[in-house]
Amino acid sequence: MRQTSATAALLATAVIGGLGLTPTAAHAQAGAPAARAAWIKSCIDKKSDVTYPCGHWQLIMRDGSRVTVRGAANTMIDGDGDEIDDTSTFAISADGRVLAYERAGDHRLVVQRVGGPAKVLPTSFQPRRTENLSLYLSPKGDRVLIDYTDDPARLPAKVVTVATGKITTLPAADTMLGFSGDGDEVLATRYLSDNTMRLSAYRLDGGSIKRTPPQVVANTLTTALSPDGRTVAVFTAGNTDKKTPPRVRLYDLANGELSAGADLPLKAGDAPYLASWDAGGRLTAVVQNAEEGHPAVVRVLTVDPETGGTTQTDKYTISKSRYAFIVAGE
């Protein structure tokens, strides 16, 4: 289901201008700074001994530098506008060049190219509360997905195409999982009354593919929709008792075929928690070790879904004083 809005023209002008992008070359950003991840510090209330997010969001850049996002809120708000001691919504595009977050002070949703000015989105996208809000950016940050998850008064998700200001509305009953590798589709799930789960790929130019997948897909750790809009990479957990490794499989939404799968060269407890495809069809998975009181270690792997072969393309750490962190593409 699609819906256009009078805010489209406003959004196109406001967001594109604020990002310093043009409709014809929205991401001609050679040499622009790129972020690996973002994290926020943890503080402790001495009276209650409760931890809470504090300070500013910090970007870990691919060149090893650190950037402070001073305009981003560190906590979210409830329906009365009161602060909640949990982290605000924050997203980084998979290419690391565009951010989306809640603005400090008023919690308005903004989009910002890394190193550029932030621009607020129109109020039509602004929920009363941000405690039940998820933001996703397409791999290049040229589209923003806003998912409102406040059941039962749930609003439909909306996708904004930055270059044109086009707005696509997706079913409120679905839970959004993120964009496909080229950003032209959105993967979503819906739990049905018969206790099954339906998996859907919504094309942003209209139409969709829907299917009830087998349990191995429904119970997966993480999924990723390829640029073809139908192939879903499925990562399943290993078994620490049996010492079996995590596995990767491919599921075809169009015909229901599920590949035999392949073991990943990882320990049983090191299953990927995030996966994505790029526009060229390369599959990436993220593995983390985030033991409390120790620096988090994040590894980025390219994965061959047919053989299970992996190549580590990046590895970095995040401060042990973190309250929370997110990685590019999350």
Beta strands, then each sheet from edge to edge (+ up, - down):
strand 1: 35-45
strand 2: 50-61
strand 3: 66-69
strand 4: 75-77
strand 5: 83-87
strand 6: 90-92
strand 7: 98-102
strand 8: 109-113
strand 9: 118-120
strand 10: 133-137
strand 11: 143-148
strand 12: 157-161
strand 13: 167-170
strand 14: 175-179
strand 15: 185-191
strand 16: 197-203
strand 17: 208-211
strand 18: 222-225
strand 19: 231-236
strand 20: 247-252
strand 21: 262-263
strand 22: 274-277
strand 23: 283-289
strand 24: 296-303
strand 25: 310-318
strand 26: 322-327
sheet 1: 3+ 2- 1+ 26-
sheet 2: 4+ 5-
sheet 3: 6+ 7- 8+ 9-
sheet 4: 10+ 11- 12+ 13-
sheet 5: 14+ 15- 16+ 17-
sheet 6: 18+ 19- 20+ 21-
sheet 7: 22+ 23- 24+ 25-
end
